[in-house]
Amino acid sequence: MTPLVLGPGVKAAIEQHGRDAYPHECCGALLGEGDRVLATHPLPNVTTEGPRRRFRIDDKDYLASERQAGAAGLSLLGFYHSHPDHPAVPSQYDLDHAWPTFVYPIVSVMAGEAVALTAWMLRDDRTAFDERPVTDAATAT
């Protein structure tokens, strides 16, 4: 699987959003082209199931992310979220709510500090995720 390339500042923005939202989950959209994420669009977590362990993106915020991407000549590539005090691996809830073709980065935030960032793609048969390599353009050589 080809790496997901995080453009300058993207990884830092996701990690900062995770730290700011801690101990709750954060979420946001990824805007870019192909395999390259060029910008993030932080979104409010509107879950009613408890933001400590769940996130939900409102329909209007999803549509606003699509509009923002289009206005910038970009595409909506997927959605990131955080796992407070848990590893950066998808949960069953994440699997149940994911859509094919989108990429799903997860940042693990332990005791308020971002410690790992992984990315995942839903299999076409929706049975599981496959991990996608992540390259941070800011640190790539």
C-alpha positions in Angstrom: 0.0 0.0 0.0 1.3 3.4 -0.9 2.2 5.7 2.0 0.0 8.5 3.1 2.1 11.7 2.9 1.4 14.3 5.5 2.3 17.7 4.1 4.1 20.4 6.2 2.3 21.0 9.5 -0.4 18.3 9.1 1.0 15.9 11.6 1.6 18.7 14.1 -1.9 20.0 13.6 -3.5 16.6 14.2 -1.3 16.0 17.3 -2.1 19.4 18.7 -5.9 18.9 18.2 -5.6 15.6 20.1 -3.7 17.3 23.0 -6.2 20.2 23.1 -9.3 17.9 23.2 -7.8 15.5 25.7 -9.3 13.7 27.7 -11.9 13.6 24.9 -11.7 12.4 21.3 -11.0 15.0 18.7 -11.9 14.7 15.0 -11.3 16.5 11.8 -11.2 16.2 8.0 -8.2 15.7 5.8 -7.9 17.7 2.6 -5.5 17.0 -0.2 -4.7 15.3 -3.5 -4.2 11.6 -4.1 -2.0 10.2 -1.4 -1.0 13.6 0.0 -2.7 15.4 2.8 -2.2 19.1 2.5 -4.5 20.5 5.2 -6.6 19.6 8.1 -10.1 20.9 8.9 -10.8 20.4 12.7 -14.4 19.5 13.4 -16.5 19.5 16.5 -17.1 16.1 18.1 -20.9 16.0 18.4 -21.3 12.6 19.9 -24.0 12.0 22.5 -22.4 8.7 23.5 -19.6 10.3 25.6 -16.7 12.1 23.9 -14.2 10.4 26.0 -14.5 7.2 23.9 -16.5 8.2 20.8 -16.6 10.8 18.1 -19.3 11.7 15.6 -19.2 14.3 12.8 -22.4 16.2 12.1 -23.7 16.0 8.5 -23.4 19.8 8.1 -19.7 19.7 9.2 -19.1 16.8 6.7 -20.7 18.9 3.9 -18.7 22.0 5.0 -15.5 19.9 4.7 -16.4 18.9 1.2 -17.1 22.5 0.3 -13.8 23.7 1.8 -11.9 21.1 -0.1 -13.6 21.9 -3.3 -13.1 25.6 -2.9 -9.3 25.0 -2.4 -9.2 22.7 -5.5 -8.6 19.7 -3.2 -10.5 16.5 -2.3 -11.8 15.2 1.0 -9.4 12.3 1.7 -10.7 11.1 5.0 -11.1 11.9 8.7 -8.7 11.8 11.7 -9.5 11.3 15.3 -7.8 10.7 18.6 -7.7 7.8 21.1 -7.2 9.3 24.5 -5.2 6.9 26.7 -5.5 4.1 24.1 -3.3 2.9 21.2 -3.7 4.3 17.7 -5.5 1.3 16.4 -9.1 1.3 15.2 -11.9 0.1 17.5 -14.9 -1.9 16.6 -16.9 1.3 16.7 -14.4 2.8 14.2 -14.9 -0.2 11.9 -18.7 0.0 12.2 -18.7 3.7 11.1 -16.0 3.8 8.5 -16.6 4.3 4.8 -14.5 2.8 2.0 -12.1 4.9 0.0 -11.4 7.3 3.0 -8.2 7.2 5.0 -8.5 7.2 8.8 -5.5 8.5 10.8 -5.6 7.9 14.5 -3.5 9.8 17.0 -2.9 8.1 20.4 -2.8 10.7 23.2 -1.5 9.3 26.5 -1.8 11.5 29.6 -2.3 14.5 27.3 0.7 13.8 25.1 0.5 12.6 21.4 2.6 9.5 21.3 1.7 7.8 18.0 0.0 8.4 14.7 -1.2 5.7 12.4 -3.4 5.6 9.3 -6.0 3.0 8.3 -8.0 2.1 5.2 -11.2 0.1 5.3 -11.2 -3.1 3.2 -13.6 -3.2 0.3 -15.6 -6.0 2.1 -15.8 -3.8 5.2 -14.5 -6.7 7.5 -11.4 -4.9 8.8 -8.9 -2.1 8.4 -5.5 -2.4 6.8 -2.8 -0.2 8.2 -1.4 2.4 5.7 2.2 3.6 6.1 2.5 7.3 7.0 5.2 9.7 5.9 5.6 13.1 7.4 6.8 15.4 4.6 8.3 17.7 7.3 10.7 14.9 8.4 11.1 12.9 5.2 14.6 12.9 3.7 
